[in-house]
């Protein structure tokens, strides 16, 4: 092979290496985004959220969006429809057994649920991206989670929300639904017990 031909091939090899490196970086970024403890945006969309402290966004009464149909089977095989809880304040937590921040916040959610369930509060989970219900059930047993969770392995329930409400790449995420079935607050990060109470209490106090 002539020196000229070898010289012509060098840029092609360089471009190939650059393309492979770029593809690898893209895959790594996707893996990292699949489970995160932070985030402030669910994507473009007019959801009337006002950014608040500690990553919790709120929507004022009269400017809230109704939740979509959130019905189906739970991880333990029962039927559940979140609309049946209208008249209660609902805390909706999106989680996966594979998600480290979800494990970190699970006990916080169970404690607040036990403290508030007699005050007209219902907790509901949406379990996502678990390939079967077995790891989800093991997660609930390990962390003592007693409230129900819809099984949503492909994220279709999340995609029913108005654009900008949730981001399927940001897990865990939490919404507080008011007594009228509308989204009053959301966060796209793991919550401490204190921050969960601060997110829930204003909606619970509404008349």
N, C-alpha and C positions, 0 to 999 in steps of 0.2 A: 504494500500500500504506500502510495506516495506521501511525502510530508504534507502536501497541500490537502489531501483527503483526510489525513489524521487531524489536521488543524480544523477542517470543516466539521468534524464530528465532536470536537471538544465542547463547543457551545451547546450542542444538543444534549450531551451527557450532563452538562451543568444545569440546563433547564429541567431535565428529568429529575435530578437530585433536588432542585428547588421545589418542584411540584410535589414530590413525595414528602418533603419536609412540611410543606404547607398543608397537605392532606392530613398528615399526622397531627399537626397542631390543631386542626379543625376538629378531629375526632377527640383529642384530649379535652378541648374546650367544651364539647358536647357532654362528655362524661362528667366533667366537673360541674356543669350546670344542672345535671340531672338531680342533684341533691344539694341544696344550699341552705345556709342559715340567714341569708340576707336578700334584700331586694325591695325596691320601692315602686315598681311599675309592673302592671299586668299587660302592657302593650297599649297601643293606640285605642282610643274609644272614649266617648263622653260619658263617664260614669258618675260625674259630680262629686268625686272624692276630693277632700281637702287634706293635704299632708299634715300629719301631726307629729307629736313626739314619739320617740322609740319605734319609728317605722310603722305606726298605726295610722291609717287613713280613715276618715269618716265622711259620711254624707248626711246632711241635715234633713230633718223630717220635711216631707213635701218635695224632696229632691232625690229620692231614693228609687232604685230599680228593683222591680219584683224578681224573685228567684225563678228560674226555669223549672221544668218538670224534673224533679230529683226522686225518682222511684226505681225500684228494682230489688234484686236479692241482696241480702246482707252476707257478710263473710261466713255466717253460720247457717245460711240457707233459708232465712226467713224473708218475707216480703215487707218492704218498708216504703212509705211515701212521705217525704218531708212536709208536704202540704197538709198532712193530717195534724201537724203540730201548730198550725195557725192559731194565734191567740197566746202562744208561748214565745219567749225569746229563745232562739236556736243558735247554738254555737256549732259551726260547721268546720271541721278540721280535716284537711287533706293530708294523708300520710301514706307511707310505705314501710314495710318491715325492713327494707334494705337501706333505709335512710337514717344516718346517725343522729342528726338533729331531731328527728321524730322520736327516737328512743329517749333523747335527753328531755323532751318536753312531755312525754306520755304521763308520767306521774303527776305533773302539774295539772294537767287537764282532768285527770280522775279526781284529784282532791277538790278542785273547784266545782266539778260536777256534783260530787257528794254534798258539798256545802250549799249548792244553789238549786238542786232539783226540786226541792219543796217550795221554792219561790216562783215557780212557773218558768223554769229554764230547762231546756232539753239539749243535750249534747248529741251530735251525730258525726260520725267519721265518714270519709270517703277514702277507701283504700285503693291505691293506684299502683300500677306497674308491678304488681306481684303476679307471677305466672300461674299461681294456683292459690286457693284459699288457705292451704296448710301453713305457710309461713305467717300469714296474717293472723290466723287463729293462735299460733304459737306466740306471736308478738303480744296479742291481747292477754293471753294467760300469764306471760312473763311479767308484764307491767300492770296487771290487775285492772285492765280497762273493762268496765262493765256496761258502757253505753254502746249502742249498735253502730255498725259501720257498713255502708253500702260497698259492694265489691265492684270496682271500676277499673279493671286491669288495663284497658286501652285509653283511659282518660276521656271517654265520650261524655260523661256527665259534666266534667269541667268545661268542655267546649260548648256546652249549652248556655253558659252564662254570657251576658252581654260582653262584647269585646272590651277588653281593658280591665275586667273584674279580676280574673285569675290568669296566671301564667303557668302552663303545664310543666315548664322547666324549673319552677321554683317550688320545691317541696321541702318542708311543710308550708302550708298556707292555711289561714284561718279567716272565716267570715263570721260576723255576728248579724243574725237576721232578726229584725224587729217583729213585734206581734202581728203586724200586717203582712208578714211574709216578704219584706223588702230588705235589701242589704244596707245595713247601717254602718258597718265598720269592717275593715279588712287589713290583714297584714300578710306579707309574703316572706315570713321568717319564723324561726322557732321562738316560742314565748316562755318567759319565766312565769311562775305562778302570780307574782305581783303584777306583771304587765298584762297577763290574761284578765285578771280582776279589773284592772284599770280600763281595759277595752270593753269588758262586759257591763260593768256597773252603770255607766251613763245610759245605756239602752234599757237596762232593767229598771231604771228609775223613771223612764218615760211613762206618761199617762196616756 
